[in-house]
Amino acid sequence: MKVGCVKEIKNNEYRVGMTPDNVRSAVANGHEVFIESGAGVGSGFTDQEYIEAGAQLKDAKEIWQDVQLMVKVKEPMPEEYPLFHEGLILYTYFHLAADQELVDVLLKAKVKAVAYETLMETDGSLPLLSPMSQVAGRLSIQEGAKYLEKRFGGEGILLAGVPGTPKANVVILGGGAVGTNACKLAVGMGANVTILDISLKRLEYLDNLFGAGIQTLVSSESNIERVIPNADLVIGCVLIPGKSAPKVFKKKYLKEMKPGAVFVDVAVDQGGCGETTHATTHDDPIYVVDNVVHYCVGNMPGAVPRTSTIALTNATVKYGLEIADSGLEEACRKNPVIYSGVNTYDGKVTCKNVADSYDCYEYTDIHTLF
């Protein structure tokens, strides 16, 4: 199969969909791999490394036109939409529940969209989302701590404090992979941490993991209202795979919060879990609503591309090779887990949570199409 990887063009996105090691594996399996010149530079990989691994360098337009499987990191940008062609397998993050225009373009072009964020293993884990959730969770505390500094409009509190001063209060909404990693960093930095989740089983796990270092609470509106007024930093990391994030962080909470408190919405790629959330970029990451600093960057892991690229491709290469080796349809038959990643196919929406996020799409069970 002809496999391609182009340079990401999203604002401040320095990750790349394939490393030289990934290229080497694909070539060893008999595939032709085409890489856009400079695609890996932001992650520390040179063109020469790709060439030595067996890739051929081409410009982006040629790659889009020629390949059967395109491997990316982030959702395609509007400038790339005209390059779609029928039957193209596009393997990347999509977050379609927050981007109806992209859904329409994929359907019209009859692209086979395989989304990292919805591919689910039999145990319910999300192996292609998890690495970036780990990165984003840890970054959320790092960035939140920075924007608590007075020069950024924050209240001027150090997360860990020092002897004789109060520690910062960190509230984490959601105890999944993002929340767990945010919790790990916040506890490690010495903050007072409260984490909320709807699953008692998950809360038990977190309580056993962190012990007396955290407070666990069931995620309910009353509990959120109870802890928010004392919070210095709130991390929003609520996830329903493939679906728009529920708005659990209400606008009314802002007036009860401390001036200069910070809200980091890691769920922004799925529309955000805050009513006052709108996507920002690394160039202009924050805005203030009711004296609360909002950090809502849509591609947080792009800030640490070397770590993020290696972590992501460690996970994606396995399924990508299965698709390249057998074609999407046969790969799904051999490994039914891959079915869960197919969001659009032959002009139809094949992810129920994406279809349910809109009123205008009919859901089609992918199993009925091939």
N, C-alpha and C positions, 0 to 999 in steps of 0.2 A: 504494500500500500504506500502511496505517496503521503507523507506526513509533514506538516508545516508548523512553524512557530514564528510569529512576528513580534516586533517590539510593541510593548504596551503604550498606548497613547493617552490613557486617562491621566488627569492632572497628578503630577508627582508620583507616578506609579513606576517603580524601578524593578519590580519583580519580573521574572521571565518564566514562561511555561515549561521549558525544557532546559536542563543543564547539559553540559558535554557528556556526562555519564549517562544521562537518559538517551542521548543521541547514539552513543556507543551501543547501548542495549537494543535500540530499535534497528540499527544497521545490522547488528549481529543476527537479528531475526529476519533479515532479508528485506527490510523496508528502505525506501529512499527518504531521506530527511532533508528538508529545506529550511534554512534559518535566515531571517533578515539580518543583514549586516548591522552590528551594534546592538542587537536585541538583548544580549546578556551583560553588556558593559555595566549597567546600573547595579547588577548583582555580583559584579566582580569576575565575569567570565568573558574572555576575549574571543574575537572571531577566530583567531588561530587555534584556540582550544577546540572550538566547534569543528573546524576543518580537520584537525587531527583525529577527532572522534568519528569522522566520516560524513559530516554534513556538507551540503552544498549551499553556498551563499547566493541569495537572490533578493530582489527588492520586494517590498510587501505586496504590491499589486499582483505581481507574477505568482507569488506564493498562494495568495487567496484564490486566484483563478485556476491554479494547477492541482492543488492538493485535494485528497479525499477526506483527510482528517486534519483539522486545525486544532492545535493545542495552545490554549492561552491561560491567562490568570484571571483577568477581570472581564466583565461583560463588554461586548463590542461597543464602540462609540459610533454615533451617527455617521461619521465620515467613512466608517467601514461597512455600513449597511449595503451600499450599492455593489459591494464585492461578494456578497452572498450568492450562492448558486444552489440549484435544486440538488438534493442528495448529499450536500456537504455535511459531514459530521463535525460539529463544533463542540469541543470538550473544554469547559471553563466554568467559572462562577457566572451565574446569570442574575439571580435575585429577581425573577420575573414578576413576583407579586408587587413589586414597587416600580415596575417599568412597563406600562401597557404598550407604549410605542414599540419597544423592542419585541414584545410578544407578537404584535401585528406584523412586523417585518419578518420575523422568523417563520410565521405561518404562511405569509404570502410567498416567500422564497422556498418554502418546503424544506427548510433546514432541519436536520436531525440534531436537536440540542440536548446534549448530555451535561447536566448541571452537577458540579461538584457538591453543592450544598444540599442536594436531596438524595444523593446516593446513600442508601442505608443498608448496613449489614444485617444479618439474620438476628443478631442480638439487640438490634435497635440503635446501634452506634452509627455515627456519621463520620466515616474514616477520612473523607476528603475535606470536611469542614473542621474537624477537630484540630489539625495543626495550626490553622489560622485563628481558631478560637483561643488556643493556648497563647499565641503571640498577642492577639488583641486584648485578652484578659490581663496579661501582665503589663502591656503598654497602657491600658486604661488607668492603672494606678500611677504609673510613671508620668503620664501626661496630666492626670488630675492633680498630682502633687505639684507639678510645675505651674499650672494655672491657678493654684491657690496662692501663688506669690502675688504680692501687692501690685507689682508693676504690670501684671496682666489683668488687674481688676479683681483678683481674689482677695480673701479676707486676711491673708498674711499669716497663715498658720502652717507650722511644720508638722507633717504627718505623725512623726514619732515624738514630737516635742523634745524637751530636755528636762533633766531633773528640776522639779519645782514648777513646771508649766504643764498645762493640759495637753494631752494627745488629741489628734484629730479624730473625729467620729466618721467612719466610712460605712455607708449603707449600700449593699449590693442587692439589686433586684434580679433574682434568677440564680440558681445554683448549678447550672450546667457546666460545660467545659469552660466557657468564658468566666462565669462567676467563680468557679473553683480556682482558676488561675489568678483572677483578680484578688481573691481572698488570700491565696498563698503569698502574694507579693505584699499586700497590705499588712498581713500579720507579721511577715518578715521585717517590714519597715517599722513595726511597733505601734501601729494605729489601733484604735478601738474599732472592732469590726462587727457589724450586724449583717447577716445574710438571710434573705427571704426566698422561699420557693414554695410551689404548690404541692410538691411531693414530700410526704412524710419520710418515705424511704430515702430520698435524696438528703433531706435534712439530717437523718440519722447517720448517713455516710459522712456528711460534712462535720457533724458533731464528733464522730469517732476520729476523723482525720485531724481536726484542729483542736479538739478538746476545749479546755477553758479559755483558749485564746480568742474565741468568737462567741457571739450570741446568735442562735438560729431561731427564726420565727416563720410560721406559716404565712405565705403571701396572701394577704387579704387587704381590702381597702382600709379597714380600720387599723390594721397593724402598720401599714405603710404610712397612714396619717399620723400614727403615734411616734414613729421614729424619724420622720423627715425633718421636723422643726429643729432637732438637735444635730442634724447631719452637716458636716463640713464638705464632704464629697459623696455624691451619689453616682453609682455605676449602674446603668441600665443594660441588662443583657438577657432579655426575655426572648425566647425563640420558639416558633412553631415551624418546623422544616417546610420550606417552600411557600409559606403563607405570610401575609402581612403581620408584623408584630403587633400584639395587643397594646393599647395605650394605657399602661398601668401608672405612668408618671403624669399626673394631672396638672393642668395649668394652675389650678387653685392652690396647689401645694407651694408654689413659688412665693406667694405672699407670706407664708408661714416660715420660710427658710431664712437663714442668716444672710445679711447682705455680703456678697463676695463668696458665698458657697458655690461649688462647682458641680455641674451635672455632665457626665460623660455618657453619651448614648451609643453603645457598641452595636445596638440593633438597627442602626440607621440604614444599613444596606437593605434591610427588609421593611423600610418605611419608618423605622424608629419606634421606640416604646414610650416616647414622651409626646404629649399633645403639643408642645412648643418646639418640637424637633424639626429642623430642616437641614439637609446635607450641606456640609462645608468641605473645604479642601485643606491640604497641608499648607498651601499658600496663605490661606485666610481661615484658620481653624475654629475661631470662637466668635460668639456673639452673646449679648447680654439681654435677658428678659427679666423684668422685675428684680433687678439687682443680682440675679443668679447667672453665673458664667456658664454658657453651654458650649461643650466641645462635641461636635457631631461629624467628624471626618469619616467619609464613606469607605476609605481604603486604608485603615489604620496600619495594617502590617506592611504596607508599602514604604513606611518610614524606616524599616529595618530589613531591606530587601535581601541581603545576603542570608541572614537567618531564615527569613520567611520563604525564600525560593527553595532553599535546601529542604526545609521542613515540609513544604507543600509537595514538592516533586517526589520526595521519599514515599509519599502516599499515593500520588496520582499515577505514577509510572506503571504500577502493576495493572490497573484497570485499562489504562491507555494502551498498553501492549496487547492485552486481550482483545480490545476492539480492533487494533491494527492487524493482528494476526488472523482474526476470523471474520472481520466485518462486524458491524454493530449487531445485526440480527442474530448471527450465529453465536456471537459472544454472549448475548443475552440468554440464548438457549443453554449454552454451556455453563454460564454463571448467572442465574436468575437475579442476583443482587443488582446487576447492571440495569435491569429493567427500571429500578426505582430512580435512576438518574436521568431517564429520558423524559424531558419536559415538553418537547414538541417533536412531532414526527409526521411527515407527509401532509403538512398543513393542518394538523390537529393538535389540540392541547392534551397532553397525556400525563400530566401531573395534576391530581385532584385538588391539591391545595392551591395551585396556581389558578385553576379554573374557578375555584370557590372564592378567590379574591376579587373577582370581577363578575358583573352580571351578564356579560356579552359572549362568554365562551362556553361551549359545551365540552364537558369532559369525555374523553375517549380512553377506555382501558387499553393500554399499550399491548396487552396480551392478545387482543382481538385483531391486531393489525399485521402481525407476522408470527 
